Amino acid sequence: MLSDGPGGGPGDPQGGAGSDGPYRGGTHRTSTAEQGAFAFARCTCGWTGPARRARSRARTDAADHLPDGIG
């Protein structure tokens, strides 16, 4: 299941990013994936960006998701 907010994060039975927050402990990594004609950005914190037809826009969404100084 894909989500764009807190809760349902990978590896966290309580949902969300865990007690460290989404950007600590090296668990914050973005990638892009494709589903049919659409590409989307996703993160290990559980965030998923909107479906995009342009892969470049999905990569931009992933970069914009990262806080300053990470990545």
C-alpha positions, 0 to 999 in steps of 0.5 A: 500500500502506498501512502503520502503521510504518516502511518504505515511506514515500512518496518514500523508496526505502529506506523510512521517513521519511528521514534527517531523521526523520518530523517534520523538513523540513516533510514531516509532514502528516496527512489523512483518506481514505475507502475504502468505509464506512471512514475512516482517517488517513494521514501523509506520513511513511508512517503510516496509522491504523486504519480507522474507521467514524466520520470524527471518530475518524479525524481524532482519530487524525490529531491524536494522531499529531502530536507536541506543537507540530506542526499 
